[in-house]
Amino acid sequence: MTLTYVYADQTAVVGPLAIHAEPHAYDLCEFHSERLSAPRGWEVLRLAADPSMAGPSTDDLLALADAVREAARPIAPPEPVHPRLADGGMRETARRGHLRALSSD
């Protein structure tokens, strides 16, 4: 469940889990969403979860399939270190990631 405060109406709204991140929305577990109390003078509005949203959605299944494909993708072998580079006789002496240390002959 997601808790959102509507300060203008002095209302705390507890509803279904939000799809997008909002700066003043807080995701709560079921236990804490049921025990929530609002400040004195405020109203707590509890919205029922949509039963059609229960279970995995098409988006969830596609995200899972993409993650499995990404994990199964082979890792490319590292580029071989060439002792001589084509640009002016420079020699590669060390490499760290995409950075290279060069020296001239």
MMTF fields as JSON, N, C-alpha, C and O atoms, coordinates in Angstrom:
{
  "mmtfVersion": "1.0.0",
  "mmtfProducer": "UNKNOWN",
  "numBonds": 419,
  "numAtoms": 420,
  "numGroups": 105,
  "numChains": 1,
  "numModels": 1,
  "chainsPerModel": [1],
  "groupsPerChain": [105],
  "chainIdList": ["A"],
  "bondAtomList": [4, 2, 8, 6, 12, 10, 16, 14, 20, 18, 24, 22, 28, 26, 32, 30, 36, 34, 40, 38, 44, 42, 48, 46, 52, 50, 56, 54, 60, 58, 64, 62, 68, 66, 72, 70, 76, 74, 80, 78, 84, 82, 88, 86, 92, 90, 96, 94, 100, 98, 104, 102, 108, 106, 112, 110, 116, 114, 120, 118, 124, 122, 128, 126, 132, 130, 136, 134, 140, 138, 144, 142, 148, 146, 152, 150, 156, 154, 160, 158, 164, 162, 168, 166, 172, 170, 176, 174, 180, 178, 184, 182, 188, 186, 192, 190, 196, 194, 200, 198, 204, 202, 208, 206, 212, 210, 216, 214, 220, 218, 224, 222, 228, 226, 232, 230, 236, 234, 240, 238, 244, 242, 248, 246, 252, 250, 256, 254, 260, 258, 264, 262, 268, 266, 272, 270, 276, 274, 280, 278, 284, 282, 288, 286, 292, 290, 296, 294, 300, 298, 304, 302, 308, 306, 312, 310, 316, 314, 320, 318, 324, 322, 328, 326, 332, 330, 336, 334, 340, 338, 344, 342, 348, 346, 352, 350, 356, 354, 360, 358, 364, 362, 368, 366, 372, 370, 376, 374, 380, 378, 384, 382, 388, 386, 392, 390, 396, 394, 400, 398, 404, 402, 408, 406, 412, 410, 416, 414],
  "bondOrderList": [1, 1, 1, 1, 1, 1, 1, 1, 1, 1, 1, 1, 1, 1, 1, 1, 1, 1, 1, 1, 1, 1, 1, 1, 1, 1, 1, 1, 1, 1, 1, 1, 1, 1, 1, 1, 1, 1, 1, 1, 1, 1, 1, 1, 1, 1, 1, 1, 1, 1, 1, 1, 1, 1, 1, 1, 1, 1, 1, 1, 1, 1, 1, 1, 1, 1, 1, 1, 1, 1, 1, 1, 1, 1, 1, 1, 1, 1, 1, 1, 1, 1, 1, 1, 1, 1, 1, 1, 1, 1, 1, 1, 1, 1, 1, 1, 1, 1, 1, 1, 1, 1, 1, 1],
  "groupList": [{"groupName": "MET", "atomNameList": ["N", "CA", "C", "O"], "elementList": ["N", "C", "C", "O"], "formalChargeList": [0, 0, 0, 0], "bondAtomList": [1, 0, 2, 1, 3, 2], "bondOrderList": [1, 1, 2], "singleLetterCode": "M", "chemCompType": "L-PEPTIDE LINKING"}, {"groupName": "THR", "atomNameList": ["N", "CA", "C", "O"], "elementList": ["N", "C", "C", "O"], "formalChargeList": [0, 0, 0, 0], "bondAtomList": [1, 0, 2, 1, 3, 2], "bondOrderList": [1, 1, 2], "singleLetterCode": "T", "chemCompType": "L-PEPTIDE LINKING"}, {"groupName": "LEU", "atomNameList": ["N", "CA", "C", "O"], "elementList": ["N", "C", "C", "O"], "formalChargeList": [0, 0, 0, 0], "bondAtomList": [1, 0, 2, 1, 3, 2], "bondOrderList": [1, 1, 2], "singleLetterCode": "L", "chemCompType": "L-PEPTIDE LINKING"}, {"groupName": "TYR", "atomNameList": ["N", "CA", "C", "O"], "elementList": ["N", "C", "C", "O"], "formalChargeList": [0, 0, 0, 0], "bondAtomList": [1, 0, 2, 1, 3, 2], "bondOrderList": [1, 1, 2], "singleLetterCode": "Y", "chemCompType": "L-PEPTIDE LINKING"}, {"groupName": "VAL", "atomNameList": ["N", "CA", "C", "O"], "elementList": ["N", "C", "C", "O"], "formalChargeList": [0, 0, 0, 0], "bondAtomList": [1, 0, 2, 1, 3, 2], "bondOrderList": [1, 1, 2], "singleLetterCode": "V", "chemCompType": "L-PEPTIDE LINKING"}, {"groupName": "ALA", "atomNameList": ["N", "CA", "C", "O"], "elementList": ["N", "C", "C", "O"], "formalChargeList": [0, 0, 0, 0], "bondAtomList": [1, 0, 2, 1, 3, 2], "bondOrderList": [1, 1, 2], "singleLetterCode": "A", "chemCompType": "L-PEPTIDE LINKING"}, {"groupName": "ASP", "atomNameList": ["N", "CA", "C", "O"], "elementList": ["N", "C", "C", "O"], "formalChargeList": [0, 0, 0, 0], "bondAtomList": [1, 0, 2, 1, 3, 2], "bondOrderList": [1, 1, 2], "singleLetterCode": "D", "chemCompType": "L-PEPTIDE LINKING"}, {"groupName": "GLN", "atomNameList": ["N", "CA", "C", "O"], "elementList": ["N", "C", "C", "O"], "formalChargeList": [0, 0, 0, 0], "bondAtomList": [1, 0, 2, 1, 3, 2], "bondOrderList": [1, 1, 2], "singleLetterCode": "Q", "chemCompType": "L-PEPTIDE LINKING"}, {"groupName": "GLY", "atomNameList": ["N", "CA", "C", "O"], "elementList": ["N", "C", "C", "O"], "formalChargeList": [0, 0, 0, 0], "bondAtomList": [1, 0, 2, 1, 3, 2], "bondOrderList": [1, 1, 2], "singleLetterCode": "G", "chemCompType": "PEPTIDE LINKING"}, {"groupName": "PRO", "atomNameList": ["N", "CA", "C", "O"], "elementList": ["N", "C", "C", "O"], "formalChargeList": [0, 0, 0, 0], "bondAtomList": [1, 0, 2, 1, 3, 2], "bondOrderList": [1, 1, 2], "singleLetterCode": "P", "chemCompType": "L-PEPTIDE LINKING"}, {"groupName": "ILE", "atomNameList": ["N", "CA", "C", "O"], "elementList": ["N", "C", "C", "O"], "formalChargeList": [0, 0, 0, 0], "bondAtomList": [1, 0, 2, 1, 3, 2], "bondOrderList": [1, 1, 2], "singleLetterCode": "I", "chemCompType": "L-PEPTIDE LINKING"}, {"groupName": "HIS", "atomNameList": ["N", "CA", "C", "O"], "elementList": ["N", "C", "C", "O"], "formalChargeList": [0, 0, 0, 0], "bondAtomList": [1, 0, 2, 1, 3, 2], "bondOrderList": [1, 1, 2], "singleLetterCode": "H", "chemCompType": "L-PEPTIDE LINKING"}, {"groupName": "GLU", "atomNameList": ["N", "CA", "C", "O"], "elementList": ["N", "C", "C", "O"], "formalChargeList": [0, 0, 0, 0], "bondAtomList": [1, 0, 2, 1, 3, 2], "bondOrderList": [1, 1, 2], "singleLetterCode": "E", "chemCompType": "L-PEPTIDE LINKING"}, {"groupName": "CYS", "atomNameList": ["N", "CA", "C", "O"], "elementList": ["N", "C", "C", "O"], "formalChargeList": [0, 0, 0, 0], "bondAtomList": [1, 0, 2, 1, 3, 2], "bondOrderList": [1, 1, 2], "singleLetterCode": "C", "chemCompType": "L-PEPTIDE LINKING"}, {"groupName": "PHE", "atomNameList": ["N", "CA", "C", "O"], "elementList": ["N", "C", "C", "O"], "formalChargeList": [0, 0, 0, 0], "bondAtomList": [1, 0, 2, 1, 3, 2], "bondOrderList": [1, 1, 2], "singleLetterCode": "F", "chemCompType": "L-PEPTIDE LINKING"}, {"groupName": "SER", "atomNameList": ["N", "CA", "C", "O"], "elementList": ["N", "C", "C", "O"], "formalChargeList": [0, 0, 0, 0], "bondAtomList": [1, 0, 2, 1, 3, 2], "bondOrderList": [1, 1, 2], "singleLetterCode": "S", "chemCompType": "L-PEPTIDE LINKING"}, {"groupName": "ARG", "atomNameList": ["N", "CA", "C", "O"], "elementList": ["N", "C", "C", "O"], "formalChargeList": [0, 0, 0, 0], "bondAtomList": [1, 0, 2, 1, 3, 2], "bondOrderList": [1, 1, 2], "singleLetterCode": "R", "chemCompType": "L-PEPTIDE LINKING"}, {"groupName": "TRP", "atomNameList": ["N", "CA", "C", "O"], "elementList": ["N", "C", "C", "O"], "formalChargeList": [0, 0, 0, 0], "bondAtomList": [1, 0, 2, 1, 3, 2], "bondOrderList": [1, 1, 2], "singleLetterCode": "W", "chemCompType": "L-PEPTIDE LINKING"}],
  "groupTypeList": [0, 1, 2, 1, 3, 4, 3, 5, 6, 7, 1, 5, 4, 4, 8, 9, 2, 5, 10, 11, 5, 12, 9, 11, 5, 3, 6, 2, 13, 12, 14, 11, 15, 12, 16, 2, 15, 5, 9, 16, 8, 17, 12, 4, 2, 16, 2, 5, 5, 6, 9, 15, 0, 5, 8, 9, 15, 1, 6, 6, 2, 2, 5, 2, 5, 6, 5, 4, 16, 12, 5, 5, 16, 9, 10, 5, 9, 9, 12, 9, 4, 11, 9, 16, 2, 5, 6, 8, 8, 0, 16, 12, 1, 5, 16, 16, 8, 11, 2, 16, 5, 2, 15, 15, 6],
  "groupIdList": [1, 2, 3, 4, 5, 6, 7, 8, 9, 10, 11, 12, 13, 14, 15, 16, 17, 18, 19, 20, 21, 22, 23, 24, 25, 26, 27, 28, 29, 30, 31, 32, 33, 34, 35, 36, 37, 38, 39, 40, 41, 42, 43, 44, 45, 46, 47, 48, 49, 50, 51, 52, 53, 54, 55, 56, 57, 58, 59, 60, 61, 62, 63, 64, 65, 66, 67, 68, 69, 70, 71, 72, 73, 74, 75, 76, 77, 78, 79, 80, 81, 82, 83, 84, 85, 86, 87, 88, 89, 90, 91, 92, 93, 94, 95, 96, 97, 98, 99, 100, 101, 102, 103, 104, 105],
  "secStructList": [7, 3, 3, 3, 3, 3, 4, 4, 4, 6, 3, 3, 3, 3, 3, 1, 7, 7, 1, 1, 7, 7, 6, 6, 3, 3, 3, 7, 7, 2, 2, 2, 2, 2, 2, 7, 7, 7, 7, 6, 6, 7, 3, 3, 3, 3, 7, 7, 7, 7, 4, 4, 4, 7, 1, 7, 7, 2, 2, 2, 2, 2, 2, 2, 2, 2, 2, 2, 2, 2, 2, 2, 1, 7, 7, 7, 7, 7, 7, 7, 7, 7, 1, 5, 7, 6, 6, 6, 6, 3, 3, 3, 3, 3, 3, 3, 6, 6, 3, 3, 3, 3, 3, 3, 7],
  "xCoordList": [0.839, 0.0, 0.893, 2.031, 0.359, 1.099, 0.36, -0.854, 1.108, 0.571, 0.923, 2.077, -0.088, 0.114, -0.62, -1.761, 0.023, -0.608, -1.159, -0.479, -2.408, -3.011, -3.111, -4.083, -2.096, -1.996, -3.137, -3.615, -3.58, -4.649, -5.946, -6.711, -6.202, -7.443, -7.224, -8.165, -6.018, -5.657, -6.129, -6.847, -5.689, -6.092, -4.871, -3.984, -4.839, -3.828, -4.551, -5.545, -4.056, -4.691, -3.819, -2.634, -4.411, -3.726, -4.426, -5.613, -3.679, -4.269, -3.341, -2.328, -3.689, -2.854, -1.439, -1.206, -0.52, 0.88, 1.019, 0.5, 1.725, 1.893, 2.806, 3.745, 2.521, 3.32, 4.539, 5.615, 4.373, 5.463, 5.899, 5.088, 7.179, 7.711, 7.242, 7.336, 6.748, 6.322, 7.107, 7.412, 7.446, 8.272, 7.617, 8.332, 6.3, 5.64, 4.741, 3.722, 5.104, 4.364, 5.287, 6.478, 4.731, 5.521, 4.89, 3.704, 5.666, 5.172, 5.2, 6.189, 4.104, 3.969, 3.651, 3.003, 4.112, 3.709, 2.265, 1.725, 1.655, 0.252, 0.045, -0.929, 0.961, 0.851, 0.799, -0.078, 1.744, 1.802, 0.699, 0.258, 0.25, -0.833, -2.143, -2.966, -2.346, -3.563, -3.496, -4.536, -2.303, -2.145, -1.914, -1.741, -1.907, -1.587, -2.595, -3.803, -2.094, -2.958, -2.432, -1.234, -3.336, -2.981, -2.89, -3.361, -2.286, -2.235, -3.644, -4.612, -3.743, -5.027, -5.683, -5.038, -6.949, -7.698, -7.642, -8.331, -6.836, -6.72, -7.625, -7.987, -7.976, -8.796, -7.923, -7.058, -8.16, -7.463, -8.457, -9.512, -8.109, -8.95, -8.264, -7.137, -8.945, -8.381, -9.083, -10.295, -8.314, -8.846, -8.626, -7.535, -9.656, -9.544, -8.681, -8.728, -7.892, -7.066, -7.957, -8.971, -7.583, -8.328, -8.06, -6.911, -9.082, -8.839, -8.287, -7.619, -8.549, -8.034, -6.526, -5.88, -5.957, -4.516, -3.736, -2.506, -4.438, -3.762, -3.013, -3.48, -1.864, -1.083, -0.193, -0.294, 0.685, 1.612, 0.896, -0.046, 1.369, 0.818, 1.69, 2.731, 1.262, 2.051, 3.401, 4.419, 3.413, 4.669, 5.625, 6.826, 5.105, 5.951, 6.579, 7.768, 5.787, 6.288, 7.325, 8.32, 7.092, 8.068, 9.372, 10.451, 9.282, 10.489, 11.278, 12.508, 10.574, 11.247, 11.926, 13.06, 11.251, 11.831, 13.068, 14.067, 13.011, 14.172, 15.354, 16.499, 15.079, 16.148, 16.795, 18.013, 15.996, 16.544, 17.397, 18.476, 16.922, 17.701, 19.033, 20.07, 19.001, 20.22, 21.209, 22.41, 20.721, 21.609, 22.21, 23.319, 21.485, 21.963, 22.886, 23.529, 22.958, 23.793, 25.263, 25.714, 26.032, 27.45, 28.237, 27.93, 29.247, 30.112, 31.169, 31.84, 31.308, 32.281, 33.695, 33.969, 34.604, 35.995, 36.645, 36.287, 37.596, 38.247, 39.064, 39.546, 39.207, 40.006, 41.462, 41.96, 42.157, 43.571, 44.379, 44.046, 45.429, 46.301, 47.31, 48.071, 47.31, 48.22, 49.498, 49.436, 50.676, 51.929, 52.23, 52.83, 51.847, 52.093, 50.757, 49.876, 50.611, 49.404, 49.713, 50.844, 48.695, 48.874, 49.21, 49.749, 48.92, 49.093, 50.476, 50.666, 51.429, 52.726, 53.703, 54.567, 53.62, 54.597, 54.484, 55.454, 53.368, 53.177, 52.96, 52.339, 53.482, 53.334, 52.475, 52.676, 51.516, 50.645, 51.372, 51.796, 51.52, 52.24, 51.309, 51.676, 50.114, 49.162, 47.758, 47.561, 46.786, 45.394, 44.566, 44.78, 43.627, 42.676, 41.314, 41.053, 40.434, 39.119, 39.293, 39.908, 38.768, 38.878, 40.071, 40.272, 40.863, 42.014, 43.288, 43.446, 44.196, 45.468, 46.624, 46.516, 47.732, 48.978, 49.86, 50.094, 50.349, 51.153, 52.552, 52.755, 53.498, 54.857, 55.385, 55.015, 56.249, 56.814, 58.135, 58.813, 58.498, 59.772, 60.904, 62.057],
  "yCoordList": [-1.169, 0.0, 1.244, 1.209, 2.322, 3.587, 4.633, 4.797, 5.337, 6.408, 7.734, 7.985, 8.582, 9.922, 10.908, 10.664, 12.01, 13.053, 14.136, 14.587, 14.559, 15.706, 16.797, 16.864, 17.643, 18.619, 19.629, 20.041, 20.035, 21.025, 20.526, 21.316, 19.22, 18.642, 17.97, 17.413, 18.01, 17.312, 15.861, 15.384, 15.173, 13.793, 12.948, 13.363, 11.763, 10.762, 9.703, 9.131, 9.445, 8.492, 7.248, 7.331, 6.096, 4.814, 4.066, 3.752, 3.785, 3.133, 2.093, 1.743, 1.595, 0.575, 1.09, 2.298, 0.177, 0.513, 1.4, 1.081, 2.514, 3.477, 2.903, 2.162, 3.251, 2.792, 3.682, 3.198, 4.985, 5.948, 6.506, 6.651, 6.815, 7.404, 8.852, 9.626, 9.202, 10.56, 11.036, 10.229, 12.327, 12.795, 12.647, 12.455, 12.727, 12.666, 11.445, 11.489, 10.359, 9.105, 8.068, 8.013, 7.255, 6.294, 4.906, 4.734, 3.934, 2.567, 1.901, 1.992, 1.23, 0.564, -0.906, -1.282, -1.731, -3.139, -3.225, -2.259, -4.382, -4.564, -4.336, -3.705, -4.85, -4.716, -3.245, -2.841, -2.444, -1.036, -0.2, 0.788, -0.574, 0.199, 0.035, 0.95, -1.129, -1.344, -0.638, -0.258, -0.452, 0.157, 1.661, 2.295, 2.242, 3.656, 4.552, 4.322, 5.554, 6.589, 7.936, 8.1, 8.894, 10.224, 11.203, 10.908, 12.363, 13.381, 13.785, 13.627, 14.304, 14.728, 15.749, 16.698, 15.547, 16.44, 16.039, 16.631, 15.048, 14.577, 13.366, 12.673, 13.13, 11.978, 10.98, 11.37, 9.689, 8.643, 8.068, 7.557, 8.157, 7.623, 6.378, 6.445, 5.24, 3.971, 3.56, 3.342, 3.46, 3.049, 1.555, 1.049, 0.856, -0.59, -0.866, -0.137, -1.935, -2.339, -2.877, -3.52, -2.617, -3.108, -4.603, -4.988, -5.462, -6.909, -7.339, -8.369, -6.583, -6.964, -6.767, -7.31, -5.986, -5.732, -6.799, -6.766, -7.738, -8.787, -9.716, -10.004, -10.169, -11.075, -10.314, -9.094, -11.05, -10.385, -9.806, -10.392, -8.653, -8.022, -8.377, -9.017, -7.961, -8.182, -7.486, -8.028, -6.282, -5.549, -6.317, -6.36, -6.922, -7.699, -8.88, -9.154, -9.575, -10.745, -10.356, -11.057, -9.234, -8.77, -8.343, -8.61, -7.68, -7.275, -8.498, -8.506, -9.523, -10.755, -11.428, -11.892, -11.487, -12.091, -11.314, -11.919, -9.994, -9.172, -9.425, -9.49, -9.566, -9.817, -11.174, -11.308, -12.18, -13.509, -13.467, -14.06, -12.768, -12.639, -11.941, -12.358, -10.882, -10.129, -11.004, -10.958, -11.792, -12.656, -13.769, -14.224, -14.219, -15.312, -14.832, -15.647, -13.521, -12.983, -13.241, -12.966, -13.778, -14.063, -12.77, -11.722, -12.885, -11.74, -11.655, -12.64, -10.474, -10.276, -10.372, -9.845, -11.043, -11.121, -9.743, -8.929, -9.476, -8.161, -7.983, -8.945, -6.714, -6.413, -6.766, -6.527, -7.329, -7.626, -6.325, -5.345, -6.342, -5.174, -5.257, -6.219, -4.244, -4.21, -3.485, -2.35, -4.127, -3.466, -2.249, -1.298, -2.237, -1.097, -0.529, -1.272, 0.758, 1.413, 2.106, 2.523, 2.22, 2.757, 4.246, 4.733, 4.981, 6.43, 6.852, 7.162, 6.861, 7.464, 6.65, 7.239, 5.368, 4.558, 4.578, 4.248, 4.942, 4.945, 3.509, 2.697, 3.221, 1.887, 1.976, 2.844, 1.059, 1.02, 0.305, -0.84, 0.979, 0.372, -0.157, -1.075, 0.405, -0.053, 0.315, 1.221, -0.392, -0.119, -0.344, -1.308, 0.55, 0.397, 0.833, 2.026, -0.154, 0.156, 0.713, 0.067, 1.89, 2.503, 3.461, 4.081, 3.597, 4.489, 3.71, 2.554, 4.365, 3.722, 4.636, 5.856, 4.052, 4.801, 4.485, 3.318, 5.525, 5.366, 5.91, 6.853, 5.308, 5.871, 5.831, 4.962, 6.785, 6.814, 6.091, 6.011, 5.57, 4.849, 5.826, 5.415],
  "zCoordList": [0.0, 0.0, 0.0, 0.467, -0.524, -0.571, 0.248, 0.122, 1.089, 1.915, 1.268, 0.923, 1.108, 0.564, 1.462, 1.853, 1.785, 2.584, 1.674, 0.752, 1.939, 1.245, 2.304, 3.056, 2.35, 3.413, 3.387, 4.444, 2.203, 2.096, 2.717, 3.271, 2.632, 3.171, 4.521, 5.086, 5.041, 6.274, 6.229, 7.108, 5.157, 4.918, 4.605, 3.859, 5.183, 4.839, 4.005, 4.451, 2.805, 1.896, 1.817, 1.494, 2.112, 1.998, 0.873, 0.965, -0.186, -1.343, -1.925, -1.319, -3.11, -3.77, -4.001, -4.058, -4.131, -4.347, -5.577, -6.646, -5.416, -6.505, -7.583, -7.29, -8.817, -9.95, -10.14, -10.492, -9.908, -10.099, -8.752, -7.838, -8.637, -7.408, -7.287, -8.239, -6.131, -5.832, -4.617, -3.738, -4.54, -3.429, -2.059, -1.075, -1.949, -0.649, -0.532, 0.158, -1.197, -1.106, -0.476, -0.783, 0.398, 1.155, 1.014, 1.294, 0.587, 0.463, 1.829, 2.557, 2.167, 3.457, 3.251, 2.275, 4.179, 4.146, 4.642, 5.18, 4.456, 4.834, 6.337, 6.746, 7.143, 8.599, 9.012, 9.776, 8.502, 8.894, 8.252, 8.839, 7.071, 6.446, 7.215, 7.233, 7.856, 8.643, 9.991, 10.531, 10.548, 11.868, 11.811, 12.852, 10.616, 10.446, 11.162, 11.095, 11.836, 12.403, 11.926, 11.694, 11.783, 11.276, 12.445, 13.543, 12.209, 13.267, 13.717, 12.973, 14.933, 15.482, 14.55, 14.105, 14.266, 13.39, 11.919, 11.088, 11.598, 10.227, 10.021, 10.972, 8.783, 8.409, 7.649, 6.865, 7.89, 7.148, 6.143, 6.518, 4.882, 3.813, 3.275, 2.783, 3.37, 2.902, 1.61, 1.589, 0.549, -0.745, -0.909, -0.646, -1.34, -1.536, -2.758, -3.749, -2.669, -3.809, -4.911, -4.639, -6.153, -7.307, -7.461, -7.678, -7.357, -7.446, -8.799, -8.885, -9.848, -11.166, -11.254, -12.15, -10.322, -10.331, -9.558, -9.534, -8.929, -8.164, -9.121, -10.223, -8.684, -9.517, -10.475, -10.599, -11.157, -12.07, -13.29, -13.823, -13.704, -14.901, -16.098, -15.951, -17.268, -18.482, -18.369, -18.8, -17.788, -17.609, -16.702, -16.967, -15.636, -14.73, -15.458, -15.295, -16.256, -16.97, -18.023, -18.205, -18.718, -19.71, -19.048, -19.576, -17.893, -17.175, -16.716, -16.776, -16.262, -15.844, -17.03, -16.909, -18.175, -19.377, -19.83, -20.219, -19.783, -20.159, -19.222, -19.67, -17.93, -16.96, -17.21, -17.092, -17.554, -17.83, -19.089, -19.127, -20.13, -21.365, -21.102, -21.618, -20.301, -19.992, -19.224, -19.491, -18.283, -17.496, -18.344, -18.066, -19.383, -20.225, -21.341, -22.003, -21.555, -22.623, -22.311, -21.199, -23.298, -23.027, -22.812, -23.382, -21.981, -21.693, -22.787, -23.095, -23.366, -24.442, -23.883, -22.805, -24.609, -24.114, -24.176, -25.026, -23.285, -23.3, -24.565, -25.163, -24.958, -26.147, -25.885, -24.785, -26.874, -26.656, -26.609, -27.274, -25.822, -25.716, -26.852, -26.95, -27.708, -28.849, -28.448, -27.974, -28.633, -28.247, -29.101, -28.6, -30.351, -31.237, -31.691, -32.124, -31.595, -32.069, -33.385, -33.637, -34.214, -35.562, -35.565, -36.558, -34.514, -34.542, -34.058, -32.882, -34.97, -34.713, -33.892, -33.244, -33.882, -33.19, -31.675, -30.992, -31.141, -29.697, -29.227, -29.913, -28.052, -27.496, -26.237, -25.388, -26.139, -24.976, -23.843, -24.002, -22.694, -21.574, -20.494, -19.762, -20.383, -19.363, -19.795, -20.606, -19.249, -19.56, -18.305, -17.57, -18.07, -16.978, -17.494, -17.65, -17.762, -18.332, -19.728, -20.577, -19.983, -21.303, -21.395, -22.44, -20.332, -20.325, -20.662, -20.27, -21.398, -21.776, -21.448, -21.579, -21.021, -20.837, -22.039, -22.35, -22.715, -23.921, -23.695, -22.93, -24.363, -24.357, -25.799, -26.589, -26.113, -27.456, -27.459, -26.435, -28.597, -28.729, -28.952, -29.087]
}
